[in-house]
Amino acid sequence: MLSLAGMVLVMAAIFVADTLTEYAVAVAVFYSVVILAAVSLLTVRAAIALACACIALTVVSFYLTPAGLYKVGLVNSGISIVAISITTWLALKTEAAQAAAHDAQARLLRIARVTSLGGLTASIAHEVNQPLAAIVTSGNACQRWLAQDPPNMEKALQALDRILSDAHRASEVIDRVRSLTKGEKPRKSAFDLPQAVREIVSMSRGEIERHGIALETFIDDALPPVLADRVQVQQVIGNMLLNAIEAVASGPAHRRDIRISTSMPDGASVLFCIEDAGCGLSAEAIDHLFDAFWTTKEGGIGLGLSISRTIVEANGGKIWAEPNASGGATFRFSVPIAKGKTS
């Protein structure tokens, strides 16, 4: 109730300021901020009604403004109305995408609590967590762009495009994990591994920056296409990068380094390599690292690397890990190149 009262007071203040200032001052654009602040508290219909009220106040203010150039006021009022309309539309889309992401997470959690097939549910939750986290990150970024004065519509639309892309990817991940449990063959096709790596790095950029991690990439764009299931291979890359982030985030700030590279060492397969400066691997970890339900993480489920091994081997590749001499660990996997595509 207090929030709604505050919203009314702010709208009244904007209306008074917009009416008393000259036409050249576009105070009405600040109604967009009111909509952004209120959209999470209102239903869709109420948010649309609020936008209509803001537009109506803008029109009334225009006719009541006592001074200034009439044409300038007309243009500024039109811009304000467009900004209010677009902000409302984008804000509602963002809220819907975030609600869908949170709903998916909640459903996975409920399934994990009531089903006896906990391993399958946990594996799906593990693999789909990254695109869901990316959806929330993009949603927050979209809100920040919309909150600027004036709103940065281009950046906000780009964030919405990322939300839709990540939501589609989450659906594909679930579909592929289900296929694995049914013993279905991977959906292999020729694709550019360096490009697939860059997509995963881009999705994880928020987490990398949040933990102050220095990421180095040595990606060879001249590599030939590989023959594998692109979505499944990206699952493996995402899992390895997430593990590396978690490994270095728990260490000292001056050693938060991750290095990613791609190469073709034998002419028959492309190699992906990720090195981190984390806590490293013990001899016991090396022996059991890819075993199902074995983990060194507190609260971990021990399925990520096990699923990764299943995926890589099903796509005709190999996966392995080793400790670094200076600390940390290196994980590698290879996938075969597409026949006839060698350079």
Secondary structure as GFF3:
##gff-version 3
##sequence-region A 1 343
A	DSSP	alpha_helix	2	20	.	.	.	ID=ss1
A	DSSP	three_ten_helix	27	30	.	.	.	ID=ss2
A	DSSP	alpha_helix	31	38	.	.	.	ID=ss3
A	DSSP	alpha_helix	44	64	.	.	.	ID=ss4
A	DSSP	alpha_helix	70	114	.	.	.	ID=ss5
A	DSSP	alpha_helix	118	147	.	.	.	ID=ss6
A	DSSP	alpha_helix	153	181	.	.	.	ID=ss7
A	DSSP	beta_strand	189	191	.	.	.	ID=ss8
A	DSSP	alpha_helix	193	203	.	.	.	ID=ss9
A	DSSP	alpha_helix	205	210	.	.	.	ID=ss10
A	DSSP	beta_strand	214	218	.	.	.	ID=ss11
A	DSSP	beta_strand	226	228	.	.	.	ID=ss12
A	DSSP	alpha_helix	230	249	.	.	.	ID=ss13
A	DSSP	three_ten_helix	253	255	.	.	.	ID=ss14
A	DSSP	beta_strand	257	263	.	.	.	ID=ss15
A	DSSP	beta_strand	269	276	.	.	.	ID=ss16
A	DSSP	alpha_helix	283	288	.	.	.	ID=ss17
A	DSSP	alpha_helix	304	314	.	.	.	ID=ss18
A	DSSP	beta_strand	318	323	.	.	.	ID=ss19
A	DSSP	beta_strand	329	336	.	.	.	ID=ss20
###
